[in-house]
Amino acid sequence: MQKLKQIPKRVHHFLIGLVLTAVLGVLAFAVVNTYTAYTDMVVQQQQQYLLVTARAVSKTLSLYISGQLRDIEILTRSP
């Protein structure tokens, strides 16, 4: 405690401000990093969802067109 009293108040306040600035910088970095990781994860999930939806639509459309072609083939064979 004796050594702490020997440091001028101005330097003491500067050191406290420096430490707080460093802590806030680390926290800001952590928040930005977490936000970036979260948004990347959400984008990846949405891309997966869109891919699954596109595959389902493709399969449905393929089945529908196959049915229509089959019906057309039947109609063209009938006398």
Distance bins in CASP14 RR format, pairs under 12 A and 6 or more apart:
PFRMAT RR
TARGET T0000
AUTHOR 0000-0000-0000
RMODE 2
METHOD distances of the structure
MODEL  1
1 7 0 0 0 0 0 1 0 0 0 0 0
3 12 0 0 0 0 0 1 0 0 0 0 0
4 11 0 0 0 0 0 1 0 0 0 0 0
4 12 1 0 0 1 0 0 0 0 0 0 0
4 15 0 0 0 0 0 1 0 0 0 0 0
4 16 0 0 0 0 0 1 0 0 0 0 0
5 12 0 0 0 0 1 0 0 0 0 0 0
6 12 0 0 0 0 0 1 0 0 0 0 0
7 13 0 0 0 0 1 0 0 0 0 0 0
7 14 0 0 0 0 1 0 0 0 0 0 0
7 15 1 0 0 1 0 0 0 0 0 0 0
7 16 0 0 0 0 0 1 0 0 0 0 0
8 14 0 0 0 0 1 0 0 0 0 0 0
8 15 0 0 0 0 0 1 0 0 0 0 0
9 15 0 0 0 0 0 1 0 0 0 0 0
9 16 0 0 0 0 0 1 0 0 0 0 0
10 16 0 0 0 0 0 1 0 0 0 0 0
10 17 0 0 0 0 0 1 0 0 0 0 0
11 17 0 0 0 0 0 1 0 0 0 0 0
11 18 0 0 0 0 0 1 0 0 0 0 0
12 18 0 0 0 0 0 1 0 0 0 0 0
12 19 0 0 0 0 0 1 0 0 0 0 0
13 19 0 0 0 0 0 1 0 0 0 0 0
13 20 0 0 0 0 0 1 0 0 0 0 0
14 20 0 0 0 0 0 1 0 0 0 0 0
14 21 0 0 0 0 0 1 0 0 0 0 0
15 21 0 0 0 0 0 1 0 0 0 0 0
15 22 0 0 0 0 0 1 0 0 0 0 0
16 22 0 0 0 0 0 1 0 0 0 0 0
16 23 0 0 0 0 0 1 0 0 0 0 0
17 23 0 0 0 0 1 0 0 0 0 0 0
17 24 0 0 0 0 1 0 0 0 0 0 0
17 25 0 0 0 0 0 1 0 0 0 0 0
18 24 0 0 0 0 0 1 0 0 0 0 0
18 25 0 0 0 0 0 1 0 0 0 0 0
19 25 0 0 0 0 0 1 0 0 0 0 0
19 26 0 0 0 0 0 1 0 0 0 0 0
20 26 0 0 0 0 0 1 0 0 0 0 0
20 27 0 0 0 0 0 1 0 0 0 0 0
21 27 0 0 0 0 0 1 0 0 0 0 0
21 28 0 0 0 0 0 1 0 0 0 0 0
22 28 0 0 0 0 0 1 0 0 0 0 0
22 29 0 0 0 0 0 1 0 0 0 0 0
23 29 0 0 0 0 0 1 0 0 0 0 0
23 30 0 0 0 0 0 1 0 0 0 0 0
24 30 0 0 0 0 0 1 0 0 0 0 0
24 31 0 0 0 0 0 1 0 0 0 0 0
25 31 0 0 0 0 1 0 0 0 0 0 0
25 32 0 0 0 0 1 0 0 0 0 0 0
25 33 0 0 0 0 0 1 0 0 0 0 0
26 32 0 0 0 0 0 1 0 0 0 0 0
26 33 0 0 0 0 0 1 0 0 0 0 0
27 33 0 0 0 0 0 1 0 0 0 0 0
27 34 0 0 0 0 0 1 0 0 0 0 0
28 34 0 0 0 0 0 1 0 0 0 0 0
28 35 0 0 0 0 0 1 0 0 0 0 0
29 35 0 0 0 0 0 1 0 0 0 0 0
29 36 0 0 0 0 0 1 0 0 0 0 0
30 36 0 0 0 0 0 1 0 0 0 0 0
30 37 0 0 0 0 0 1 0 0 0 0 0
31 37 0 0 0 0 0 1 0 0 0 0 0
31 38 0 0 0 0 0 1 0 0 0 0 0
32 38 0 0 0 0 0 1 0 0 0 0 0
32 39 0 0 0 0 0 1 0 0 0 0 0
33 39 0 0 0 0 0 1 0 0 0 0 0
33 40 0 0 0 0 0 1 0 0 0 0 0
34 40 0 0 0 0 0 1 0 0 0 0 0
34 41 0 0 0 0 0 1 0 0 0 0 0
35 41 0 0 0 0 0 1 0 0 0 0 0
35 42 0 0 0 0 0 1 0 0 0 0 0
36 42 0 0 0 0 0 1 0 0 0 0 0
36 43 0 0 0 0 0 1 0 0 0 0 0
37 43 0 0 0 0 0 1 0 0 0 0 0
37 44 0 0 0 0 0 1 0 0 0 0 0
38 44 0 0 0 0 0 1 0 0 0 0 0
38 45 0 0 0 0 0 1 0 0 0 0 0
39 45 0 0 0 0 0 1 0 0 0 0 0
39 46 0 0 0 0 0 1 0 0 0 0 0
40 46 0 0 0 0 0 1 0 0 0 0 0
40 47 0 0 0 0 0 1 0 0 0 0 0
41 47 0 0 0 0 0 1 0 0 0 0 0
41 48 0 0 0 0 0 1 0 0 0 0 0
42 48 0 0 0 0 0 1 0 0 0 0 0
42 49 0 0 0 0 0 1 0 0 0 0 0
43 49 0 0 0 0 0 1 0 0 0 0 0
43 50 0 0 0 0 0 1 0 0 0 0 0
44 50 0 0 0 0 0 1 0 0 0 0 0
44 51 0 0 0 0 0 1 0 0 0 0 0
45 51 0 0 0 0 0 1 0 0 0 0 0
45 52 0 0 0 0 0 1 0 0 0 0 0
46 52 0 0 0 0 0 1 0 0 0 0 0
46 53 0 0 0 0 0 1 0 0 0 0 0
47 53 0 0 0 0 0 1 0 0 0 0 0
47 54 0 0 0 0 0 1 0 0 0 0 0
48 54 0 0 0 0 0 1 0 0 0 0 0
48 55 0 0 0 0 0 1 0 0 0 0 0
49 55 0 0 0 0 0 1 0 0 0 0 0
49 56 0 0 0 0 0 1 0 0 0 0 0
50 56 0 0 0 0 0 1 0 0 0 0 0
50 57 0 0 0 0 0 1 0 0 0 0 0
51 57 0 0 0 0 0 1 0 0 0 0 0
51 58 0 0 0 0 0 1 0 0 0 0 0
52 58 0 0 0 0 0 1 0 0 0 0 0
52 59 0 0 0 0 0 1 0 0 0 0 0
53 59 0 0 0 0 0 1 0 0 0 0 0
53 60 0 0 0 0 0 1 0 0 0 0 0
54 60 0 0 0 0 0 1 0 0 0 0 0
54 61 0 0 0 0 0 1 0 0 0 0 0
55 61 0 0 0 0 0 1 0 0 0 0 0
55 62 0 0 0 0 0 1 0 0 0 0 0
56 62 0 0 0 0 0 1 0 0 0 0 0
56 63 0 0 0 0 0 1 0 0 0 0 0
57 63 0 0 0 0 0 1 0 0 0 0 0
57 64 0 0 0 0 0 1 0 0 0 0 0
58 64 0 0 0 0 0 1 0 0 0 0 0
58 65 0 0 0 0 0 1 0 0 0 0 0
59 65 0 0 0 0 0 1 0 0 0 0 0
59 66 0 0 0 0 0 1 0 0 0 0 0
60 66 0 0 0 0 0 1 0 0 0 0 0
60 67 0 0 0 0 0 1 0 0 0 0 0
61 67 0 0 0 0 0 1 0 0 0 0 0
61 68 0 0 0 0 0 1 0 0 0 0 0
62 68 0 0 0 0 0 1 0 0 0 0 0
62 69 0 0 0 0 0 1 0 0 0 0 0
63 69 0 0 0 0 0 1 0 0 0 0 0
63 70 0 0 0 0 0 1 0 0 0 0 0
64 70 0 0 0 0 0 1 0 0 0 0 0
64 71 0 0 0 0 0 1 0 0 0 0 0
65 71 0 0 0 0 0 1 0 0 0 0 0
65 72 0 0 0 0 0 1 0 0 0 0 0
66 72 0 0 0 0 0 1 0 0 0 0 0
66 73 0 0 0 0 0 1 0 0 0 0 0
67 73 0 0 0 0 1 0 0 0 0 0 0
67 74 0 0 0 0 1 0 0 0 0 0 0
67 75 0 0 0 0 0 1 0 0 0 0 0
68 74 0 0 0 0 0 1 0 0 0 0 0
68 75 0 0 0 0 0 1 0 0 0 0 0
69 75 0 0 0 0 0 1 0 0 0 0 0
69 76 0 0 0 0 0 1 0 0 0 0 0
70 76 0 0 0 0 0 1 0 0 0 0 0
70 77 0 0 0 0 0 1 0 0 0 0 0
71 77 0 0 0 0 0 1 0 0 0 0 0
71 78 0 0 0 0 0 1 0 0 0 0 0
72 78 0 0 0 0 0 1 0 0 0 0 0
END
